[in-house]
Amino acid sequence: MTNHQPDPTLDLVFERIVDIPKELVWTAWTTPEHIKQWFTPAPWKTVDCEIDLRPGGMFRTVMQSPEGQDFPNTGCFLEIVENQKLVWTSALTTGYRPAKAQADGLGLAFTAVISLEAHGAGGTRYTATVIHADPESRKKHEDMGFHDGWGKAFDQLVALMKKEMKKEK
Amino acid sequence: MTNHQPDPTLDLVFERIVDIPKELVWTAWTTPEHIKQWFTPAPWKTVDCEIDLRPGGMFRTVMQSPEGQDFPNTGCFLEIVENQKLVWTSALTTGYRPAKAQADGLGLAFTAVISLEAHGAGGTRYTATVIHADPESRKKHEDMGFHDGWGKAFDQLVALMKKEMKKEK
């Protein structure tokens, strides 16, 4: 496995300790029916999602603005270690093909490393390291509301999976 | 493993059948001391090379023009199946970080899939599939002399490894 020591000038890090097991966080990140329920901070929606969970496989989402405009994104999975680590990038699309938006210098190229570690009894230390090409891209992502956005989305993930835990009881 | 069915509108394919075993082609592609001797069609040179052969690992080369100007490139390995398949991309750099040139819309973003298959007694079917974001990038790469360049470099690879085979006898 690759070591992902964050570089503070280039990377953004979002970290949380939560009281749901890492297997549930993994499920929320790797199944379209879950992604559609938590991935985009309300009132935005994720109206479609496709996941081909293998290196080179497609990670496609369609986000929808409150005004009803669709924003499709297709990324590519890079590393998959079940219940432990998920790496995907917006710089490539299905089958490792370079993303067109990146070839044009548009869009925001980043790679996300989602790390899950067991914490206490049934809890998880969740770390999302989001790595960029240069300080400008990092700043652009931060100014777009990275911390607030990833925070709200992750709150939705946790609330969703707690509801599922209750159902199972 | 990902299936790499080439798309003729987006990909360039270079294929050869040669009379050296695939293990030697693999060695030529994965060791810096070999890369430096074949990777760049003469009179260009590859004056430096660094290889960290794992998914997310660095693939760095420094090409030098006949006038002595250096052109450093750092790509990223994606898939490594010994003696069989090597995938790397110029769209990412070490640790899956998006490449700066791509974030700026400069440079040529491509992913190379090198496939090796045994052919007859001690021969190899060599296929390099080079995949691009869009038809414009494909055409740009072709116009830069893709077929001639990859052909001359591969001739150098074969000549080098034949010399090594003789030494070993």
Contacts between the chains, C-beta under 8 A, distances in Angstrom:
chain1	res1	chain2	res2	distance
A	2	B	54	7.1
A	2	B	55	6.8
A	2	B	56	3.5
A	2	B	57	7.4
A	2	B	95	5.7
A	2	B	96	7.1
A	3	B	95	7.6
A	4	B	95	6.4
A	10	B	97	7.3
A	54	B	2	7.1
A	55	B	2	6.8
A	55	B	55	6.9
A	55	B	78	6.9
A	55	B	79	6.2
A	56	B	2	3.4
A	56	B	78	7.3
A	56	B	79	7.1
A	56	B	87	7.8
A	57	B	2	7.4
A	78	B	55	6.9
A	78	B	56	7.3
A	78	B	78	7.0
A	78	B	96	5.7
A	79	B	55	6.2
A	79	B	56	7.1
A	87	B	56	7.8
A	87	B	96	6.3
A	89	B	92	6.7
A	89	B	96	6.0
A	89	B	98	7.0
A	90	B	98	7.9
A	91	B	91	5.0
A	91	B	92	5.9
A	91	B	98	4.2
A	91	B	99	7.5
A	91	B	102	6.5
A	92	B	89	6.7
A	92	B	91	5.9
A	92	B	92	7.1
A	92	B	111	7.1
A	93	B	133	8.0
A	95	B	2	5.6
A	95	B	3	7.6
A	95	B	4	6.4
A	95	B	131	7.1
A	96	B	2	7.0
A	96	B	78	5.7
A	96	B	87	6.3
A	96	B	89	6.0
A	96	B	111	4.4
A	96	B	113	7.8
A	96	B	131	7.0
A	97	B	10	7.2
A	97	B	111	6.4
A	97	B	131	5.1
A	97	B	132	7.4
A	97	B	133	6.5
A	98	B	89	7.0
A	98	B	90	7.9
A	98	B	91	4.2
A	98	B	102	6.9
A	98	B	109	3.6
A	98	B	110	6.4
A	98	B	111	6.4
A	98	B	131	7.5
A	98	B	132	6.5
A	98	B	133	4.3
A	98	B	137	7.4
A	99	B	91	7.5
A	99	B	133	6.2
A	100	B	133	4.5
A	100	B	134	5.3
A	102	B	91	6.5
A	102	B	98	7.0
A	102	B	102	4.9
A	102	B	103	6.9
A	102	B	105	8.0
A	102	B	109	6.4
A	102	B	133	7.1
A	103	B	102	6.8
A	103	B	105	7.0
A	103	B	109	5.1
A	103	B	132	7.7
A	103	B	133	3.8
A	103	B	134	6.2
A	103	B	137	5.6
A	104	B	105	5.7
A	105	B	102	8.0
A	105	B	103	7.0
A	105	B	104	5.7
A	105	B	105	2.4
A	105	B	106	7.6
A	106	B	105	7.7
A	109	B	98	3.6
A	109	B	102	6.4
A	109	B	103	5.0
A	110	B	98	6.4
A	111	B	92	7.1
A	111	B	96	4.4
A	111	B	97	6.5
A	111	B	98	6.4
A	113	B	96	7.8
A	131	B	95	7.0
A	131	B	96	7.0
A	131	B	97	5.1
A	131	B	98	7.5
A	132	B	97	7.4
A	132	B	98	6.5
A	132	B	103	7.7
A	133	B	93	8.0
A	133	B	97	6.6
A	133	B	98	4.3
A	133	B	99	6.2
A	133	B	100	4.5
A	133	B	102	7.1
A	133	B	103	3.8
A	134	B	100	5.3
A	134	B	103	6.3
A	137	B	98	7.4
A	137	B	103	5.6
